[in-house]
């Protein structure tokens, strides 16, 4: 998902998206371990999306703390 898509989401939606991405990341790691992974580039995409969400959450928390 693009960065701007995450900016438009509420905090609750970000938490839900983060949970879904972590679940997907687990499934991808499991598929990679069992040699069933079809699209290896998806692992990188999911990892970066998780980082984007965590960064956005940190920025929002810092802005709220001020």
Buried (B, 14 or more C-beta within 10 A) or exposed (E): EEEEEBEEBEEEEBEEBBEEBEEBBEEBEEBEEEEEBEEEEBBEBBEEBBEBBEEBBEEEEEEEEE
